[in-house]
Amino acid sequence: MNASENRRSFIKKASALVGAFSIHSIFNELHATTWQTLDDSYSDWSPVDLASNEDYWSVIQQGYSASSSPIIILNNGGVSPSPIVVQQAVERYNQMTNQGPSYYMWQILDQGRERVREGLAKLGGCSPEEVAINRNATEALVTVIYGLDLKKGDEVIGSTQDYPNMMQAWQQRALREGIVYKQLTFDFPMENDDEIVEKYRKAITPKTKILHLTHVVNWNGQIMPVKKISRMAHQHGIEVIIDGAHSFGLLDFNIPDLEGDYFGTSLHKYLSAPIGSGMLWIRKEKISKVWPLVCAGDPQSDNIRKFENLGTRSFPIEQGIGEALNFHNAIGTKRKEERVRYLKDYWAKKAIEIPGVQIHTSFHPSYSCALAGVSVDGLTPAELSSKLMSQYKIHTTSISLGNIQCVRVSPHVYTKISDLDRLVAALGKIAG
Ligand SMILES: Cc1ncc(COP(=O)(O)O)c(C=O)c1O
């Protein structure tokens, strides 16, 4: 096969490229040929075996400018950098936009939205008619939180370990409308689904209308058994909202299979889409009853696009999602999940052997992937995080939330093994 045949075959295999200008995709220009060869070489490797193959992952790392950052970035759970192709796409669309925004945005780039929707739906294993594109997980989830009809006395069950923006949205509804917002607290890490499901079940009363769940708890990386909790909730006639900010584009699942009713996520975390991109999924039959935050025509319509009336915003960012999908699909979700879990295990298993170092996250693959919490005896999370940055140029984030006190470390596919070796060595010196 010659180079152009090779490229064509790869594109076919990676399914149609996504975006307004898919034929001229930057992914196609930069990576298709090399990645085809790479893919051919490892086609019969299982994702678990491939996870530790540095030859394969070094090619992927080169796709990110962040892989050569002078600072070791280990807070990808906060927000992730985009691959070079995504950055270039956004720049290209921006330049085009600024030649005449009202024409290029509204008449050209706007045409690409349906392709992006289809691409996101394919990755999420759902219908495009259930996917709205917006700016972040907060916007997606708060649309649902504020958009559901609830009356005074109706109960919502969440947890103190959900994300603050969502807790605050529920608290505002409680204050304003008299709904009752109950919060559970878990003693993470946990490795017993029944115990978690049971805790939610016990909190349910005849007045409970909604369960608000976080798929991957951002504080310590705990993966929650959302499917089992949702199934139990539905047996009680209760709807389920899932915060998937840390799961989409990382864990290999289909959104409807989680059995929730509503799912919101950022795309600028593990999918590496442009910063300021998010997605809302609503089960088709539930769309009509959710009021949009910004009304577009018929607020009770069952057309998911009613949630996209966001006013003037960055169309280049939105279209850049297409290149992030191309990049992600060329790796594959399962390979990415296993690689990132391998990276977490790589550093955390070494770190836990250091006297005075504690790991606050399960090592069981069902309960953790990218994120893990670490602490050093005698240091607060803020002190540890600050030492890692000031003395070793390692950027992390400190977590101090009730019973979760740790520094959160979250690698990504562009993270090098040598960076993790530097982290482990730094922890050794700090604890020593
Ligand atoms: C669990 C969880 N949900 C939601 C969000 C909010 O994401 P965004 O800032 O993209 O709205 C975050 C951000 O880190 C998060 O960790």
The ligand as a Gaussian input file, in Angstrom:
#p B3LYP/6-31G(d) Opt

LIG

0 1
 C      -16.748000      15.928000      39.054000
 C      -16.730000      17.244000      38.342000
 N      -17.858000      17.718000      37.821000
 C      -17.914000      18.882000      37.162000
 C      -16.793000      19.639000      37.005000
 C      -16.911000      20.968000      36.326000
 O      -16.278000      20.972000      35.130000
 P      -16.260000      22.328000      34.274000
 O      -15.355000      23.264000      34.997000
 O      -15.710000      21.906000      32.988000
 O      -17.630000      22.816000      34.221000
 C      -15.578000      19.202000      37.513000
 C      -14.348000      19.986000      37.318000
 O      -13.263000      19.633000      37.686000
 C      -15.557000      17.976000      38.202000
 O      -14.417000      17.517000      38.750000

